[in-house]
């Protein structure tokens, strides 16, 4: 059975969005996969920081 998914929305500066699209295309990676990877890394960084407080 496929994992249930949810939509995430946000707004970025135009130049950052274009750079992201280009990087994903060059890496032959979907934007969804790249965002999932980035969010996981962000959570790792901030979960370890918040547990130190």
N, CA, C and O atoms as a GROMACS GRO file, in nm:
protein
  212
    1UNK      N    1   0.084  -0.119   0.000
    1UNK     CA    2   0.000   0.000   0.000
    1UNK      C    3   0.088   0.125   0.000
    1UNK      O    4   0.188   0.132   0.073
    2UNK      N    5   0.053   0.221  -0.081
    2UNK     CA    6   0.132   0.344  -0.093
    2UNK      C    7   0.116   0.430   0.032
    2UNK      O    8   0.010   0.433   0.096
    3UNK      N    9   0.224   0.499   0.066
    3UNK     CA   10   0.221   0.588   0.182
    3UNK      C   11   0.129   0.707   0.153
    3UNK      O   12   0.131   0.763   0.044
    4UNK      N   13   0.049   0.743   0.252
    4UNK     CA   14  -0.041   0.858   0.237
    4UNK      C   15   0.043   0.985   0.230
    4UNK      O   16   0.142   1.000   0.303
    5UNK      N   17   0.005   1.075   0.144
    5UNK     CA   18   0.079   1.201   0.128
    5UNK      C   19  -0.011   1.320   0.157
    5UNK      O   20  -0.134   1.308   0.154
    6UNK      N   21   0.051   1.432   0.185
    6UNK     CA   22  -0.018   1.559   0.208
    6UNK      C   23   0.056   1.667   0.130
    6UNK      O   24   0.175   1.656   0.103
    7UNK      N   25  -0.017   1.770   0.094
    7UNK     CA   26   0.041   1.882   0.020
    7UNK      C   27   0.100   1.984   0.116
    7UNK      O   28   0.044   2.012   0.222
    8UNK      N   29   0.215   2.040   0.078
    8UNK     CA   30   0.280   2.148   0.152
    8UNK      C   31   0.291   2.267   0.059
    8UNK      O   32   0.328   2.252  -0.057
    9UNK      N   33   0.258   2.384   0.108
    9UNK     CA   34   0.264   2.504   0.023
    9UNK      C   35   0.354   2.609   0.087
    9UNK      O   36   0.370   2.614   0.209
   10UNK      N   37   0.410   2.692   0.005
   10UNK     CA   38   0.492   2.803   0.053
   10UNK      C   39   0.527   2.895  -0.063
   10UNK      O   40   0.504   2.862  -0.179
   11UNK      N   41   0.580   3.009  -0.029
   11UNK     CA   42   0.619   3.107  -0.131
   11UNK      C   43   0.769   3.132  -0.118
   11UNK      O   44   0.823   3.142  -0.008
   12UNK      N   45   0.835   3.140  -0.234
   12UNK     CA   46   0.979   3.162  -0.240
   12UNK      C   47   1.008   3.279  -0.332
   12UNK      O   48   0.927   3.312  -0.419
   13UNK      N   49   1.125   3.342  -0.314
   13UNK     CA   50   1.166   3.442  -0.412
   13UNK      C   51   1.178   3.376  -0.550
   13UNK      O   52   1.217   3.260  -0.561
   14UNK      N   53   1.144   3.451  -0.653
   14UNK     CA   54   1.142   3.400  -0.790
   14UNK      C   55   1.275   3.335  -0.829
   14UNK      O   56   1.276   3.227  -0.887
   15UNK      N   57   1.386   3.400  -0.798
   15UNK     CA   58   1.517   3.347  -0.839
   15UNK      C   59   1.549   3.215  -0.770
   15UNK      O   60   1.614   3.128  -0.830
   16UNK      N   61   1.505   3.198  -0.645
   16UNK     CA   62   1.528   3.073  -0.574
   16UNK      C   63   1.444   2.961  -0.634
   16UNK      O   64   1.493   2.848  -0.649
   17UNK      N   65   1.322   2.990  -0.669
   17UNK     CA   66   1.233   2.890  -0.731
   17UNK      C   67   1.289   2.844  -0.865
   17UNK      O   68   1.289   2.725  -0.896
   18UNK      N   69   1.336   2.939  -0.945
   18UNK     CA   70   1.392   2.903  -1.076
   18UNK      C   71   1.518   2.819  -1.060
   18UNK      O   72   1.537   2.721  -1.132
   19UNK      N   73   1.604   2.857  -0.967
   19UNK     CA   74   1.727   2.780  -0.942
   19UNK      C   75   1.693   2.639  -0.896
   19UNK      O   76   1.760   2.544  -0.935
   20UNK      N   77   1.590   2.625  -0.813
   20UNK     CA   78   1.546   2.494  -0.765
   20UNK      C   79   1.496   2.409  -0.881
   20UNK      O   80   1.532   2.292  -0.892
   21UNK      N   81   1.414   2.466  -0.967
   21UNK     CA   82   1.362   2.393  -1.084
   21UNK      C   83   1.475   2.344  -1.174
   21UNK      O   84   1.474   2.230  -1.220
   22UNK      N   85   1.572   2.431  -1.199
   22UNK     CA   86   1.685   2.397  -1.284
   22UNK      C   87   1.769   2.286  -1.221
   22UNK      O   88   1.807   2.190  -1.288
   23UNK      N   89   1.796   2.298  -1.090
   23UNK     CA   90   1.876   2.196  -1.022
   23UNK      C   91   1.806   2.061  -1.024
   23UNK      O   92   1.870   1.959  -1.048
   24UNK      N   93   1.676   2.058  -1.001
   24UNK     CA   94   1.601   1.932  -1.006
   24UNK      C   95   1.606   1.871  -1.145
   24UNK      O   96   1.625   1.750  -1.160
   25UNK      N   97   1.591   1.953  -1.247
   25UNK     CA   98   1.595   1.903  -1.385
   25UNK      C   99   1.733   1.846  -1.417
   25UNK      O  100   1.744   1.739  -1.477
   26UNK      N  101   1.838   1.916  -1.378
   26UNK     CA  102   1.974   1.868  -1.404
   26UNK      C  103   2.001   1.736  -1.335
   26UNK      O  104   2.070   1.650  -1.389
   27UNK      N  105   1.948   1.720  -1.215
   27UNK     CA  106   1.969   1.598  -1.137
   27UNK      C  107   1.868   1.488  -1.172
   27UNK      O  108   1.874   1.378  -1.118
   28UNK      N  109   1.776   1.520  -1.264
   28UNK     CA  110   1.669   1.428  -1.300
   28UNK      C  111   1.595   1.379  -1.176
   28UNK      O  112   1.572   1.259  -1.158
   29UNK      N  113   1.560   1.475  -1.093
   29UNK     CA  114   1.495   1.451  -0.964
   29UNK      C  115   1.364   1.528  -0.962
   29UNK      O  116   1.359   1.643  -1.006
   30UNK      N  117   1.258   1.467  -0.912
   30UNK     CA  118   1.132   1.542  -0.903
   30UNK      C  119   1.145   1.648  -0.794
   30UNK      O  120   1.222   1.632  -0.699
   31UNK      N  121   1.070   1.754  -0.809
   31UNK     CA  122   1.070   1.858  -0.706
   31UNK      C  123   1.017   1.803  -0.574
   31UNK      O  124   1.062   1.843  -0.467
   32UNK      N  125   0.922   1.711  -0.582
   32UNK     CA  126   0.869   1.648  -0.460
   32UNK      C  127   0.979   1.574  -0.386
   32UNK      O  128   0.992   1.587  -0.264
   33UNK      N  129   1.058   1.496  -0.458
   33UNK     CA  130   1.167   1.420  -0.395
   33UNK      C  131   1.270   1.514  -0.334
   33UNK      O  132   1.320   1.490  -0.224
   34UNK      N  133   1.303   1.621  -0.406
   34UNK     CA  134   1.402   1.716  -0.355
   34UNK      C  135   1.349   1.788  -0.230
   34UNK      O  136   1.424   1.807  -0.134
   35UNK      N  137   1.223   1.826  -0.231
   35UNK     CA  138   1.165   1.891  -0.114
   35UNK      C  139   1.159   1.796   0.005
   35UNK      O  140   1.187   1.837   0.118
   36UNK      N  141   1.124   1.671  -0.020
   36UNK     CA  142   1.120   1.573   0.090
   36UNK      C  143   1.258   1.557   0.153
   36UNK      O  144   1.271   1.554   0.275
   37UNK      N  145   1.360   1.548   0.068
   37UNK     CA  146   1.498   1.537   0.119
   37UNK      C  147   1.537   1.661   0.200
   37UNK      O  148   1.594   1.650   0.308
   38UNK      N  149   1.505   1.779   0.147
   38UNK     CA  150   1.541   1.904   0.215
   38UNK      C  151   1.469   1.916   0.349
   38UNK      O  152   1.529   1.960   0.447
   39UNK      N  153   1.343   1.878   0.354
   39UNK     CA  154   1.267   1.888   0.479
   39UNK      C  155   1.321   1.790   0.582
   39UNK      O  156   1.332   1.824   0.700
   40UNK      N  157   1.355   1.669   0.540
   40UNK     CA  158   1.413   1.571   0.633
   40UNK      C  159   1.543   1.623   0.692
   40UNK      O  160   1.566   1.611   0.812
   41UNK      N  161   1.629   1.681   0.608
   41UNK     CA  162   1.756   1.737   0.657
   41UNK      C  163   1.731   1.854   0.752
   41UNK      O  164   1.798   1.866   0.854
   42UNK      N  165   1.635   1.940   0.720
   42UNK     CA  166   1.602   2.054   0.806
   42UNK      C  167   1.552   2.003   0.941
   42UNK      O  168   1.591   2.057   1.045
   43UNK      N  169   1.468   1.902   0.940
   43UNK     CA  170   1.417   1.846   1.066
   43UNK      C  171   1.529   1.786   1.150
   43UNK      O  172   1.533   1.807   1.272
   44UNK      N  173   1.620   1.712   1.087
   44UNK     CA  174   1.734   1.657   1.160
   44UNK      C  175   1.813   1.767   1.229
   44UNK      O  176   1.848   1.756   1.346
   45UNK      N  177   1.840   1.874   1.155
   45UNK     CA  178   1.919   1.984   1.208
   45UNK      C  179   1.848   2.051   1.325
   45UNK      O  180   1.911   2.080   1.427
   46UNK      N  181   1.721   2.076   1.311
   46UNK     CA  182   1.649   2.150   1.414
   46UNK      C  183   1.600   2.064   1.529
   46UNK      O  184   1.582   2.114   1.640
   47UNK      N  185   1.579   1.936   1.507
   47UNK     CA  186   1.541   1.848   1.616
   47UNK      C  187   1.661   1.827   1.709
   47UNK      O  188   1.643   1.823   1.831
   48UNK      N  189   1.780   1.814   1.654
   48UNK     CA  190   1.898   1.797   1.740
   48UNK      C  191   1.929   1.926   1.815
   48UNK      O  192   1.975   1.922   1.929
   49UNK      N  193   1.905   2.041   1.752
   49UNK     CA  194   1.929   2.169   1.817
   49UNK      C  195   1.829   2.192   1.929
   49UNK      O  196   1.868   2.238   2.036
   50UNK      N  197   1.702   2.161   1.906
   50UNK     CA  198   1.600   2.187   2.007
   50UNK      C  199   1.614   2.091   2.126
   50UNK      O  200   1.575   2.127   2.238
   51UNK      N  201   1.666   1.972   2.106
   51UNK     CA  202   1.683   1.878   2.218
   51UNK      C  203   1.800   1.916   2.306
   51UNK      O  204   1.810   1.869   2.419
   52UNK      N  205   1.890   2.002   2.256
   52UNK     CA  206   2.005   2.047   2.334
   52UNK      C  207   1.969   2.158   2.432
   52UNK      O  208   2.048   2.189   2.521
   53UNK      N  209   1.851   2.217   2.416
   53UNK     CA  210   1.812   2.331   2.500
   53UNK      C  211   1.755   2.287   2.632
   53UNK      O  212   1.717   2.371   2.714
   0.00000   0.00000   0.00000
